[in-house]
Amino acid sequence: MTLIANAELVASAWLVQRAGLTSGQVATVLPKDVDGWRAAGFVVAAALLGGAADVDTPERRRAVLQIDAYAAPASQGGGRPPWHRAAQLVERVRVATEGGQVYGQPVTLSALYGGVRVLSAYLLSEPRRVLDDVAGFARFTVDLAIDWVRE
């Protein structure tokens, strides 16, 4: 049985393919094992802000996701938050939305899922620095709109 993708999975796969991130740097939740992503940083794609299906073409989806870019200090419990690393991750997301030539192309998900194509993706806000992270991480957040279709 083929599984049906959701906006978080589509956005995560799109970020890997278009933003130059590795599959180990993107997910729908922040991994508890910080050492696994400490060196490169991490991006979380979460469908927290809603969206809507197209009434006339139900296979077409429009979602708004919160994208959070995290960077951890070089060692556990030590050092200042590496704001520059988190800022570069969120800027990769911004650059991935530029240039329409990438739209309409297939986005590769796990073999368990049916095919999808991202028709457009664009930022709805400027990246914002999140201060006072309880874990001491540097974190930027941005809202991403993604328009996609099942094939």
C-alpha positions as CSV (number, residue, x, y, z in Angstrom):
1,M,0.0,0.0,0.0
2,T,1.4,3.4,-1.0
3,L,1.4,6.0,1.8
4,I,0.1,9.5,1.3
5,A,2.5,12.4,1.9
6,N,1.8,15.3,4.2
7,A,3.1,18.9,4.1
8,E,5.8,18.3,6.7
9,L,7.3,15.3,4.7
10,V,7.1,17.2,1.4
11,A,8.7,20.3,2.9
12,S,11.5,18.3,4.5
13,A,12.3,16.4,1.3
14,W,12.1,19.7,-0.7
15,L,14.6,21.3,1.7
16,V,17.0,18.4,1.3
17,Q,16.8,18.6,-2.5
18,R,16.7,22.4,-2.9
19,A,18.5,23.9,0.0
20,G,21.6,21.8,0.0
21,L,20.9,20.2,3.3
22,T,21.5,16.5,4.1
23,S,18.7,14.1,5.1
24,G,20.4,14.0,8.5
25,Q,19.9,17.8,8.9
26,V,16.2,18.0,8.3
27,A,13.2,16.5,10.0
28,T,9.8,17.3,11.5
29,V,11.1,17.3,15.1
30,L,14.5,18.2,16.6
31,P,16.4,15.0,17.5
32,K,17.3,14.5,21.2
33,D,20.9,13.4,20.2
34,V,22.5,16.8,19.8
35,D,25.9,15.3,19.0
36,G,24.4,13.8,15.8
37,W,23.8,17.3,14.4
38,R,26.1,19.6,16.5
39,A,28.6,20.2,13.7
40,A,26.3,20.9,10.9
41,G,23.1,22.3,12.5
42,F,19.6,21.2,12.1
43,V,16.4,22.4,10.4
44,V,12.9,21.5,11.6
45,A,9.8,21.8,9.3
46,A,6.6,21.8,11.2
47,A,3.1,22.4,9.8
48,L,2.0,24.6,12.7
49,L,0.4,27.5,10.9
50,G,-2.2,25.8,8.8
51,G,-3.0,25.9,5.1
52,A,-5.7,24.5,2.9
53,A,-6.5,22.0,0.2
54,D,-7.6,23.3,-3.2
55,V,-11.4,22.8,-3.4
56,D,-11.4,22.1,-7.2
57,T,-8.3,19.8,-7.2
58,P,-8.1,18.0,-3.8
59,E,-4.7,16.5,-4.6
60,R,-3.2,20.0,-4.6
61,R,-2.2,21.3,-1.2
62,R,-1.2,24.7,0.2
63,A,0.5,24.7,3.6
64,V,2.2,27.2,5.8
65,L,5.1,25.7,7.8
66,Q,7.3,27.0,10.5
67,I,10.9,26.4,9.6
68,D,13.4,26.5,12.5
69,A,17.1,26.5,12.0
70,Y,19.2,25.4,15.0
71,A,22.8,25.5,15.8
72,A,24.4,24.1,19.0
73,P,27.5,25.3,20.7
74,A,30.7,23.4,19.9
75,S,30.5,21.4,23.2
76,Q,27.7,20.5,25.5
77,G,27.1,23.2,28.0
78,G,29.8,25.4,26.7
79,G,30.3,28.4,24.6
80,R,28.1,31.0,23.1
81,P,25.3,30.0,20.7
82,P,26.6,29.9,17.1
83,W,24.3,32.5,15.6
84,H,26.2,32.6,12.4
85,R,25.6,28.9,11.7
86,A,21.9,29.1,12.4
87,A,21.7,32.2,10.2
88,Q,23.4,30.4,7.3
89,L,20.9,27.5,7.6
90,V,17.9,29.8,7.4
91,E,19.4,31.7,4.5
92,R,19.8,28.4,2.6
93,V,16.1,28.0,3.0
94,R,15.5,31.6,1.6
95,V,17.8,31.0,-1.3
96,A,16.1,27.7,-2.1
97,T,12.8,29.7,-2.7
98,E,14.5,32.0,-5.3
99,G,14.4,31.3,-9.0
100,G,11.2,29.7,-10.3
101,Q,13.0,27.2,-12.5
102,V,13.1,24.7,-9.7
103,Y,9.3,24.6,-9.4
104,G,7.1,21.8,-10.8
105,Q,9.8,19.3,-10.6
106,P,9.3,16.0,-8.7
107,V,10.4,15.8,-5.0
108,T,11.7,12.5,-4.0
109,L,10.2,11.0,-0.9
110,S,10.8,7.5,0.6
111,A,9.8,4.7,-1.7
112,L,6.8,4.1,0.6
113,Y,5.1,7.3,-0.6
114,G,3.5,8.3,-3.8
115,G,5.1,11.0,-5.9
116,V,4.8,14.7,-5.3
117,R,5.8,18.0,-7.0
118,V,6.3,21.3,-5.4
119,L,4.7,24.0,-7.5
120,S,6.0,27.0,-5.4
121,A,7.6,27.8,-2.1
122,Y,8.1,31.2,-0.7
123,L,8.8,32.9,2.6
124,L,6.0,34.7,4.4
125,S,8.2,36.4,6.9
126,E,11.8,37.5,7.4
127,P,13.9,35.1,9.5
128,R,13.6,36.0,13.2
129,R,16.1,35.3,15.9
130,V,14.7,33.3,18.8
131,L,16.3,34.4,22.0
132,D,16.5,32.7,25.3
133,D,16.4,29.1,24.0
134,V,16.5,26.9,27.2
135,A,19.0,24.5,25.7
136,G,21.4,27.3,24.7
137,F,21.0,26.8,21.0
138,A,21.1,29.5,18.4
139,R,17.7,29.4,16.6
140,F,16.1,31.3,13.7
141,T,12.5,30.8,12.6
142,V,10.7,31.7,9.4
143,D,7.3,31.0,7.9
144,L,7.4,29.1,4.6
145,A,4.4,28.7,2.3
146,I,4.5,25.6,0.1
147,D,2.1,24.7,-2.7
148,W,2.4,21.1,-3.8
149,V,0.5,18.4,-5.6
150,R,0.3,14.6,-5.4
151,E,1.1,12.8,-8.6
